[in-house]
């Protein structure tokens, strides 16, 4: 069994599109849906309850926001051997679930995680001309066509990433000081989990057949968003390295970061090339984080005390 987990905060419309794309795929499969409401406002919370009832999903309500908290709550509520995480703004291809089952079955007993492509779904018909490959990466889009291991350089993305449940629990689940919390665009919780799985000798694969669309919202096409996103990516890179207990790599050395922030910031001022803005802000975020206390390794994962599981049996009474 695969438990398909969708974690959301105030984006019930996105969740509706994701669940709609999954509905026909679940027919004939003994899989389950787990929707985690990460402290949504009352309007969105009510819509998520309604969607969970409509699509037969187990609903978990958290009174404390945080993407990693939500993912850990889904991990605790899941009954499947595998937990497949989809971002709430992801729309799986029509063969996503069957491709995921096939990839898991063919992956062998040492497979602990599996990711696939996240194809951009633009608000207009095509990508804006200013969106470079570097900007596309910050939109969590991966379009590699080659099946290979993360050990061989493959990239996987948390928007479309499945884990063997027991392996992820043993690795500590998701670090709660990483992952989106409110306006903080820190990430890296899935990167740290993958790194710890690889360290334990598990395999992590990229499978091109397991595809989703990733809806790109208008606000992510502007300079204000990419400036913040790149800064927090710098925070994330240093935080993940420290949480993993790894030595800080040379590219994150303080003198190199200071020089990069200055040089690329100056180049952006001269050229207005967004790639220079991205690189300068990445360096600035990493540099600021180098002077903060390092994160500790994650503790074993468990369900947060603030979670409330609403099962299919209970949901009718609560929704009413």
N, C-alpha and C positions, 0 to 999 in steps of 0.2 A: 504493500500500500504506500502511496505517496500522499503526504499532507501538503496541500498547496496553501501557502501563507501569504496574506496580503495585509500589510500594516499601513494605517492611514491616519492622518491628522487633518481634519477639515477639507478633505478632498473626496467627498462621497460621489460626486459626478464621475470622477476618474475611476473609482472603484466599480461603479455601475458598468462602465464600458469594459473593464477587465473581466468582471464576472459574466457579462453577456457573452464575451468571446470564449469563455471556458465552458459554458453550460452544455453545449452540444458535445464537447469533447469528453465530458465526464460520463456520458451514457455508456453503459457496459463496463465501466471501470469501478473497482471497489475503493476508489480514492476519496479523500475528504477535502473540504474547504475550511480554512480557519481565517477569519477576518479579525484583525486586532484594531480596535478603536483606541488610538493613542491620545486620550484626553481631548477629543473633539468637542467643539461647542454644541449646545443643545440641538440646533437645527441639523447639523451634520450627524450627530450621534443618533438622532431619530431616523434619519435616512439610512444610516448604516444598519440599524436594527431591522428596518424594513427590507433592505437588500439581503441581509443574512437569512431572514425568513423566506424570502422569495426563492433564493438559490440553495437553500438547505445547508447553509454554512454554520459552523460553530462560531460564536461571537465572543471575543474577549474584550472587556472594557478596562482601560487603565485610567486611573485618576492622576497619574504623574506622566507628563509627556516625555518623549525620548525614543528615537528610532531603535537603539539597541535594547532598551527596556521592552519595547514592543516585540522585537524579534525574539528575545529570550522568552517572552510570554507565549508566543506562538510555538516555540520549541517545547515548552513545558506542556502546552495543551495538545500537541500533535500526537496522534496514535500511529502514524506511519513509520515505516523503517527509514524512509527518506522524507525530508522537509524541503520543499521547493519554494523559495522566496521570489515573489514577483513584486516589483514596485507598484504602487497603486496607479501610476500613470503608464504602466506597461500594458500592452494589448497582445496577447499571445497569438501567433499564427495558428491557422486552423488545425495543423498537425503537430502543434507544440507538445501536447501531452503524450501522444503515441511515440513521437521522436524521443522524448525524455525517458519513457519506459524502455525503449529499445537501447538507448545509450547506457542506461543503468544495467540492464540485463547483459549487455556485451562488455561492460567495463571491468568485470572481474571483481574478486573479493577484496582487493586492495584499494578500490576506488572509494574515496571519501567525499569528494565534491565534484560538481559538474556545472559548467557555465556554458552559455551560448550567445549568439549575436543579439545585439540590441540595435535595431535599425531605426534611424530617426524618422519620426512622423511630424513634419513641419506644420506650423499653423497655416501657412500658405501652400501653394502647390510644389514649391521647390525651396532649397536652402537659400537663405540670404547670401549675397556675394561676399560679405565680410566674414562668414563663418569658415575659419581655416581648420585643417585637421587637428591642430592643437586645441582650438575652441571646441571642436566636436568631441574630443576626448573628455573635456570637462562637462560635457552634456551626457556623460556615461554611455556613449555609443561605441560599440565594437562591431566591426563588419568583416573580420577576418574570415576567409573561406577555407582555411586549412585546419584539420583536426590535429591537435597536438597537446602535449602536456604543458602545464604551467612551468615545470622544471626546464622545459625546452624554450621558454620565452613567451608562451601564450598568455594572453590577458583574459581575465574573467571579470564580470561586473555584477555587483550586488542587486541590480535591477532584474536579473535573470540568472539565479544561482541556486543550485540544489545541494543539500548536504545529507550524508548518511547521519541519521539522528544521534546514534550512540557515539560516533566519532566526534561530532561537534560538541556534545555534552562533555566528553572527556577532555576536549581542548579548552573548556571553559566557556563555551558559548560566545556571546558578543560582549566585548568590553564596554561597560556602561558610560565610560568617559569619552568614548568615541561614538560616532554616529550623530545624526542631526538632532539638535535640541533647540526648538524655537528658531531664533534668527541665526544661531551659530551653525555655519555650514561645514563644520568639521565632519569628516567621514572616516573611512579606514577600518571600520569594525569588521567588515568581511575580509579585507586584506590581511588583517592580523590573524583572523581565524584560519585563513588559507595558509599563511606562513607557519602557524603552529602545527597544522595538520601535516604539512610537508616535513617539518622538523621531526615529527613522530614517525615518519616513514610511509605515510599514506600517499596516494596518488590523487592529483587534481587535474581534470581534463577540460579542454575547450572543445565543444562539439558543435560544428556549424549548423547541424540540422535542427537544433533546439532553439528556435527563433522567436523573438518578440519584436513588436513595434514599441518604440519609446516616444510617447507624446512630448513634444517640445513646446512649453508654454512661452507666450510672447515675452514675458519679463526676462527670460533667459537669453534673449537675443540682444540685450542692451549692454553698454559698457559698464554701468553701475553693477549689474549682476556679475559679469565676468571678472571685474576687479575684486569683488568680495569673494567669489568662488575660488579664484586663484590664490588669494591671500590665505584662505582656510585650507587649501590644498597644501600649502607650505606648513601650516600648523599640523595638518594630518600626517605628513611625511615624517616629521620629527617625532610626533607622538607615537606613531606606530612602531618606529624603530626602538624607542625607549620602552614601550610596553612589551615588546618582544624580547627585551634584554639584549638587543644586538648593539654592536659598536656603531656609533654615528658614522655614516659613510663620508668619504672625502668631499663629495659634492655638497654635503650639508655642513661642512666646516665653517666656522664663524667668519674668517677672513674672506672665503670664497662667496658666502652669502652676502656679505656687506658690499663686496665689489659688484656682484651681479645686480643687487638692488639699485646701486648707483648707476652702473653702465646702462642697464636695460631701461631704467627710468628715464635717463637722459635721451636714449635713442627713441623712446616713445614720444617724448616732448618734441623731438625734431621731426619725426616721421608720421606720428599718429597711427602707427601700425599696431593693431591690437595684440599681435603676438609678443611684441616687446612689453606691452602693458602686462600681459599674463606672466611673462618670465620675471618681471620686476616685482610684481606682487607675490608671486610664489616665493621668491627669495626673501621678501620682507616678512611674510608670515612665518617662514622657517626660522629666520633670524630672531624674531621676537620670541619664539618658542624655545630656542636654545637657552635662553636665560631664565626659564621657568623650571620648577622641580619636575623631574621625569615621572611619567606614568608607571605604575606597577603592573605586573602581569595580571591578567584577569583571574578572578576566583571561579570555581566551578559554577556553571549556570544553574539558575533556579528561577521559579516564577516569582515576580515581584509581589510583595504583600498587598499592593493596591489593586491587583488584578481581580476581575470578576468574570468567571466563565459562564456564558449564557448558552446552554445547550439547546438543541432542537426541541427537546421536550419542554424546557422551561420558557422558550422564547414567546410562545403565544400569549402566556399570562403577562409577561413583562411588556410586550408590544402593546397590549390592550390597555 
